[in-house]
Amino acid sequence: MAPLTIYYVAVDDNGVSGPLIGCGDSLVATTTAPVRFTDQVRPSIEALLANKSRDVGLSGLVNVLYQSNLTYTGGEMAGSTITIYLTGQFMLGGVCDVPRAKAQLEYTAMAAAGATSAQVFVNGRPIDEVLSLK
């Protein structure tokens, strides 16, 4: 039993609060209340995808995945890389949301798995391919 680490976006923060991602934003780690789990990846990704609010409380952080209809279907660790599998559709608010959405998913998965890199597949296709069509 432990808190989950979920990543959200600090818009126009220029890497001050966390890793710099596209459009001059930062990625910021948040933690949940303690949760009981055997595999930390599933509850972490499910908590991220279940948040249907754009604004994360009064923190000033943003969840760009709030309108997306995505479901976690599985994950696997190979070496130091976590690969997660999702089904569903992205609903993003513009070109800057593409790197934000990718980073939220990858960093949340890496934190949950203790990995140094992440791969995300949506409907069997790499996330870069899926998001390039938006």
LINZIWO-V334156 format. One record per residue. N is the residue number from 0. D_CENTER is the distance of its C-alpha to the mean C-alpha in whole Angstrom. Layout:
N:D_CENTER
N:D_CENTER
This chain:
0:21
1:19
2:16
3:12
4:10
5:7
6:6
7:7
8:10
9:13
10:15
11:18
12:18
13:19
14:17
15:19
16:17
17:14
18:13
19:15
20:12
21:14
22:17
23:17
24:14
25:13
26:10
27:11
28:10
29:12
30:13
31:14
32:18
33:19
34:18
35:20
36:19
37:20
38:17
39:14
40:11
41:12
42:12
43:9
44:7
45:10
46:10
47:6
48:8
49:11
50:11
51:13
52:14
53:13
54:15
55:14
56:17
57:19
58:17
59:17
60:13
61:12
62:9
63:9
64:8
65:11
66:13
67:12
68:13
69:11
70:12
71:11
72:15
73:15
74:14
75:16
76:17
77:19
78:20
79:18
80:15
81:13
82:13
83:11
84:12
85:11
86:14
87:15
88:14
89:12
90:14
91:13
92:16
93:17
94:17
95:15
96:12
97:11
98:10
99:8
100:6
101:6
102:6
103:3
104:2
105:5
106:6
107:5
108:7
109:9
110:10
111:11
112:13
113:15
114:14
115:15
116:13
117:11
118:11
119:10
120:12
121:13
122:16
123:17
124:17
125:15
126:12
127:14
128:17
129:15
130:14
131:17
132:19
133:18
